[in-house]
Amino acid sequence: MHLKGQSSESVLPRMLVIDRQSTYYFFGKYYSRRHVQALRLVTSLGMIIRSVFWAEKWLSQGSRAKAKERLRAYQQILYRTWMDHDYVWAGRGATTNAGGF
């Protein structure tokens, strides 16, 4: 996949974080708080499963740099899902900055 003529692999962790933020924005804007809470739980479970998968890849194979980037992105998504109010509730009128990388 290419982004502005360059490979998107170099910005993949940031894209993952921003993509999840966009999903929270959509759910916050069009669905109830209960739906957003359910999304937070599903996201957390997904990030934990992905982290286990990539940690295993990091331990067993030579793709350590890629695995480390993914693990860092998943860690940031998990942290923001539960600790950063603006990251999750932006669709309800909160302002947010999608930085972090």
C-alpha positions in Angstrom: 0.0 0.0 0.0 1.3 3.5 -0.8 0.6 6.8 0.8 1.6 10.0 -1.1 4.0 8.0 -3.3 5.7 6.3 -0.4 5.3 3.0 1.3 2.8 3.1 4.1 4.7 0.6 6.2 6.8 3.4 7.7 3.7 5.1 9.0 1.7 2.0 9.8 1.7 2.4 13.6 0.4 6.0 13.3 -2.2 4.8 10.8 -3.4 2.1 13.2 -3.9 4.7 16.0 -5.6 7.2 13.8 -7.9 4.6 12.3 -9.0 3.4 15.7 -9.6 7.1 16.7 -11.8 7.5 13.6 -13.8 4.5 14.5 -14.4 5.9 18.0 -15.4 9.3 16.5 -17.9 7.6 14.2 -19.4 5.5 17.0 -19.5 8.5 19.4 -21.3 10.6 16.8 -23.9 8.1 15.6 -24.4 5.6 18.4 -25.0 5.6 22.1 -22.5 5.6 25.0 -23.3 1.9 25.5 -22.2 1.1 22.0 -19.0 3.1 22.5 -18.3 1.2 25.7 -18.8 -2.1 23.9 -16.4 -1.0 21.2 -13.9 -0.1 23.8 -14.1 -3.7 25.2 -13.9 -5.3 21.8 -11.0 -3.0 20.9 -9.1 -4.0 24.1 -9.6 -7.7 23.5 -8.5 -7.3 19.9 -5.4 -5.3 20.9 -4.5 -8.0 23.5 -4.8 -10.8 21.0 -2.8 -8.9 18.4 -0.1 -8.1 21.0 0.2 -11.8 21.9 0.5 -12.7 18.2 3.1 -10.0 17.5 5.0 -10.7 20.7 5.3 -14.4 19.6 6.6 -13.2 16.2 9.0 -10.9 17.9 10.4 -13.8 20.0 10.5 -16.4 17.2 11.5 -14.6 14.0 13.9 -12.0 12.8 11.2 -9.3 12.0 11.8 -7.6 15.4 11.6 -4.0 14.2 8.2 -4.6 12.5 6.9 -6.5 15.5 8.2 -3.8 17.9 6.4 -1.0 15.9 3.1 -3.0 16.0 3.4 -3.7 19.7 4.0 -0.1 20.4 1.0 1.0 18.3 -1.2 -1.6 20.1 0.0 -0.4 23.4 -0.8 3.1 22.6 -4.3 2.2 21.3 -4.9 0.3 24.6 -3.7 3.2 26.7 -5.7 5.8 24.8 -8.8 3.6 24.8 -9.0 3.6 28.6 -7.0 6.7 29.7 -7.5 9.4 27.0 -11.0 10.8 27.2 -10.7 12.9 24.1 -9.4 9.9 22.0 -12.6 7.9 22.6 -15.3 10.6 23.0 -14.3 13.0 20.2 -17.6 12.3 18.5 -19.5 13.8 21.4 -18.0 17.3 21.1 -14.5 16.8 22.7 -11.5 18.1 20.8 -8.6 15.9 20.2 -5.1 15.7 18.7 -4.2 12.5 16.9 -0.5 12.7 17.4 1.6 10.4 19.5 4.3 9.3 17.1 
